[in-house]
Amino acid sequence: MKLETTLIDLDCLVVNQQFAEPDSEQVTYLAHSISSLGGMIPIPVVKQLDIETFELIKGYFEYQAYLKARELNPDLPDRMRVFVVTPKNEAAIQQQLKVLESLSSHSGGASGGGEGLSQELNVKLNNLASAIELLQSNVKETAAESQTAIIEALDERILKPLPPLEAFNRIQEPTVAKQVLDNLQKVLRGSKAQQIVLNLQTYHQASGQPLYSFVEVIDAVGKDSRGRRYLTENTMLKVIDTWS
């Protein structure tokens, strides 16, 4: 006869017997441990009532601690590993449980008041340490998420180089206008480059229509007072070649 564990849904577990309510501090302490480990070492004992229902026989403290642990860590599964009592192993399991209860009772009776207070204080201190550790973990996680969000926001704000035609069509945006001006000044003198930017902004403000080709850009930029184009095809090719 081999004793094996089984995973059952928490919704399938019922508590029909009267169990003494465990100390809430101890429950919280074990819950923090379960949450940290991602599982529970002490395993409750249940008896199968029907195909989908199991009755808790032993391990009410562990059961309550696991429920508390799922509040602390929602990623814990809604299933719990248990020992299932069967007709074949029931007598042996009941006998082992009685021995464990007897040992636990004997140990409790032999403890003095000072030791009991010391154990209670130790549990509370461990609870506090676990709570601080969980808080630190949450703070680190939140800080990492905030750092990622800040970096993403900065990436969105930092203007990435735009292709020439797209930049000419978005020249109303101050940062894009600066990018266009910088690229024009690689080929043209400053005053002429500034005039081209101004003419393109005036064109878009007046027409509201996008430019679909570089020929249209040359036409939109227009001519100076002497009838000479601000941008020629050769100059436009140089601008495109040096664009960054």
N, C-alpha and C positions, 0 to 999 in steps of 0.2 A: 504494500500500500504506500503510494507516494503522495505527499502533501504538495499541492500546486496552488498557485494564485490565479485569480481571474479578474479581469477588468469589467466592472459593471457601471452603468449610468447612475449618476447620483439621484435622478428622478425615480429610479427603480428601487431605491433603498428606503425602507420604512423603519421607524423606531417605535415598536410596540411596548417594549419593556420600560420600566421605570429606572432610569439611571440617575445617580447623584450628579448634580451640575458641577462640572470641573471649575477650578479656579480660573477666572478670566485672564489673569496675568500669565499663567502657565499656558493657556490656550493661545494667547497672542504670541508668546515666545516660540512655541512650536510652529505656529503659523508663519512667523518670519523665517524660521529655518526651512520649512517646506517651500515657501516662496523662493528662497535663495537657491535651494537645491533643485527646484523644479519637480519635486516629488516627495513622497513620504516613506520613511523607513519603517516605523511601526505600522503593521498591517492589521486592520480590523477583521473580525470574524463574523460571518453572516450565515444565515440559514435560508435556503431557497424555499419560498412559499408556493410560487408557481413559475411559469416560464419567464415572466418579466418582473417578478417581485421578490425582493430579498429582505429578510428581517435582520437588523443589527443585533448581535448577541454579545459581542465584546469589542471594545474600542470606541466607545462613545466620545472619549476625550480626543482621540485621534481624528474621529469623524468631524467633530466641531472645529478642530484646528484646521482641517483641510478646507472646510467651508470658509473659515476666516482667511486662509491663505489665498483662496480664489478672489476674495475681495481685494487683497493686496496685490495680487498678480493675476489679472484676467486672462493671461495667456495659458494658465494651467488648464488642463483638460477638464471637462465636466464628467469625467469618469474617474473611478477610484479602484485601486487594486485591493482585493480582499481575499481571505481564505473562505471557501464555501464549505459548510458542513454538509456531508452526505451521510446516508445510512451506514456506509462502510467505515467512515472515519469519525463519526460523531462521538462514540464512546472515548476514543483516544484523545480527541480534541478537548472534550469536557474535562477529562482527567488532567490534562496539561494545564488547562485554564485554572482549575482548582489549586494546583500546585503553585502556579504563578501568583494567584490571589493570596494564598497562605504566606508565601515569601514576602509579598508586598506588605501584608498586614503585620507580619513579624518585624519587618524593617521599620515600619512606621511606629510600632509600639516601643521599639528599643531606642528611638531617637529622643534626646532630651529637648527641653524647650529652647535652650540656646541654639542647638543645631537646627531646629525647625525654623527659628527666626533667621538664622544665617542662610538657610536654603531659600527662604522666601525673599530675602534681600538680594541674594544672588540671582534669582529669577528676574526680579525687577530690574536689576542692573543690566542683565543680559537683554531684557526687553528694550531698555533704553538704548543700549549699544546697537541692537538690531534696527531699531527705529532710526537712529542717527545714520547708520550705514545705508539704509534704504533711502533716506532723505538725500544723502550725499550722492547716491547713484542717480536719483531723479534730477538733482541739480546738474550733475555732469551731463546727463542726457539732454536736459533742456538747454544747457549752454552750447552743446554741440549742435543742436537743432537751430538755435539762434544764430550761431556762427555761420552755418550753412545758408540760412535765410539771408543774412547780411551780405555774404559773398555773392549770392545769386542776384540780390537787389543791386549791388555795385556793378555786376556784370551787365545788367540791363541798362544801367545809367551810362556806363562807359560806351561812347559811340564807336561802333566798329566801322572800319573803312567801308564806304558804300561804292558800288560801281558808278562810273561817271554819269550815265544817263539817269539813274535813280537819284543821284545827288542833285543833278540839275532840276529834277522835278520836285525835290523836297527842300529846295533852297530857301523857302520861307522859314524853315526851322533854324534858329541862330547857330546851333552847333554844326549843322550841315553847311550853312553858309560859310562858316569859318573853314570847314574842310575844303569846300570848293575854292575859296580864296587862296588858301595855302597851296593848292595844287596848280591854280592858274599862275601864281607868282613864280613858279618854277620855270615858266616859259615867257611870261609877260611882265612888264614893269608894274609896280604896285598900283598906280593910279588907273591904269587900263584894266587891270584885274578887278579892282573895286567897282569900276563902272560896269563891267560885264555882270558882276553879281547883282548890282543894283537894277540893271535892265531886266535880268531874268526874274527878279522878285516883282518888279513892276508888271511884267508880262503875266505872271501867274496870278497876281492880285486882280488884274483887269479881266483876264480871260477865264481863269479857273480851269483851264484845259491842260491835260498832260502833254508832254512832248514825246513823240514816239521814235524820233531818230535824231542823230547829231546834225543833220541838215536842218531840221526844224529848230534845233537849239541855235544854230548860226543865224537863222532868220529871226528868231525871237530876240536875240541879243541886239540886232539892228546895226545901224551905221552911226558914225560920228557926224559932226556938223559939216564936214567936208564931203560927206557921202561915202566914206571908206568904212568897210566892215570892221567891227571890233574883233571879230573872229573870222579867219579864213579857214578853208578846209585843211591846209597844211598846218596851220597853228593848232587846229583842233586835234589833228593826228599826233602832234607833239605832246599836247596836254594828255591825251589818252595814254601815250607811251610812257609818260613819267608819272602817271596817276598812282597814288598809293593810299 
